[in-house]
Amino acid sequence: MENEKYLNDISEIKNMMHQSSRFISLSGLSGVLAGIYCLVGAWIAYKTLYFDTSTMGNYGDLIITQSQIERLFITAALVIILSIITGIIFSVRKAKKSNDNVWNVTTKRLVLNFGIPIATGGIFILFLIEKEMLSLVAPLTLIFYGLACVNASKYTLGDVRYLGLTMVLLGLLSTWFLGYGLLFWALGFGVCHILYGSVMYFKYDRN
């Protein structure tokens, strides 16, 4: 009996250490909603780029104007802002249910490790946009976002690592099919977020 009690105590201590070193309040539903936002944003971007149906499928003849770039930036900014706000709201709600502190040392490490690749990629992509190398924007957003997920996954749910690896793979494939960047962008940020968010919801949130 005493040995069994000691084993249970050790197991509880391990669980407490695991929870204290990982941000477990990440919500799967926020990932699903972020994916939906991205799909809507991709549809708006598609309508912005291909308002002239004569250029559909003929990527070599596609000319992007300054006004289109500005509209794409606004769309992307709205998608990012909505995704961040949704993620914060659902994470706070989940943390309150389990009586956890949503902002702690682990959360700070998560944000830092996620933010470094994202900031690096964002600055690099801005340089490419300035040089009018727009065809690389979609692949690199996928790659840097995937690297950020992999880098931050050690401070949160392990499923985030697989999401990141999937994003990196899609980004590399997108560099081979440069004319289909928007399609890969929608597949990565939209469909993959919905799929992984659903898996995380049924795996963690419903317990």
Secondary structure, 3 states (H helix, E strand, C coil): CHHHHHHHHHHHHHHHHHHHHCECCCCHHHHHHHHHHHHHHHHHHHHHHCCCHHHCCCHHHCCCCHHHHHHHHHHHHHHHHHHHHHHHHHHHHHHHHCCCCCCCHHHHHHHHHHHHHHHHHHHHHHHHHHCCCHHHHHHHHHHHHHHHHHHHHHHECCHHHHHHHHHHHHHHHHHHCHHHHHHHHHHHHHHHHHHHHHHHHHHHHCC
